[in-house]
């Protein structure tokens, strides 16, 4: 039986992106069936290739994670011959993705207007740090700038706020980019025309905090300290230390508090009306969490998880990456996949977080070597071997 087609089979994506924001958006489209062609500078490649594990292990987690399943070509867009090849690729493409420094493609005569004039059906998606308009539009930045400028770092703790330990602004930006591209592809079915899609790290981080920002708009106040939980959820909702780790209590509704306090061996807390009230003021919540922490430290995480399951209280173990990677549930859902790498043996890799019943995702597994598919792709668009040799001699590929 032949493999089911992907939702985006037949679409071609040109990925000019760097590091995470653009490449991960392109990769998601590839997981859903698109043919993604990764375009890199000859001899240098995507800057993500240079974020290596160590001097002794030059593999790049960033490049491997965000470019699996793509076909890789080299093309120097700084020279006329390289730009001419890209234009021929644009003639065959449905989507072009980039997150260069704003204005870079325009300086190379590869801006939206120029490419849309050549291929009116092209979806031209760009990602920036601060957005395409306003006084900061031309500023350079990266994930940390998005986290800082978007107010996220201030939300990470009551003292010494620190960045999130993942390139979360980049990842959020990539998801917004993919969403915008899919919307533009749908609109193209009606209009026959492509359009420009603009997303940014700043916009992604602000949108991800919609509820918290709305609280500030309504009250004029900051949401307040995180305090092991969430400042806008005034209940039993937070992380507790255990004898060997931490466990997240994901909400104990008022009607279940009696059973909760009894089950954990703290029935005396029921006598304090502050702790049985439907709403906990921040100071009360802080005091209650301190009391509960004393109790939760007396048993292991596994023991608490068993008890919380028995009384039907929502919870989750606070896990590190190794623990997640040993969870068979994440493989059953396709969030992670195991496969045999030709060089590294059996490894785990990212799957696709989206499941489609009729057009299932097919996550790629191996990221391309720099320029691995250059000749293959150029032959597909009609270049001959002599032309390819001339491009190589000129340093354009």
Buried (B, 14 or more C-beta within 10 A) or exposed (E): EEEBEBBBEEBBBBBBBBBBBBBBBBBBBBBBBBBBBBBBBBEEBBBBBEBBEEEEEEEBEBBBBBBBBBBBBBBBBEBEBBBEBBBBBBEBBBBBBBBBBBEBBEEBEBBBEBBBEEBEBBBBBBBBBBBBEEEBBEBEBBBBBBBBBBBBBEBBEEEEBEBBEEBBBBBBBBBBBBBBBBEBBEBBEEEEEBBBBBBBBBBBBBBBBEEBBEBEEEEEEEBBBBBBBBBEBBBBBBBBBBEEBBBBBBBBEEEBBEEBBEBBEBEEBBEBEEBEBEEBEEEBBBBBBEBBBEBBEEBEBBBBBEBBEEEEBBBEBBBEEEEBEEBEEBBEEBBBBEEEEEEEEEEBBBBBEEEEEEBBBBBBBBBBEBBBBBBEBBEBEEBEEEBBEBBBEEBBB
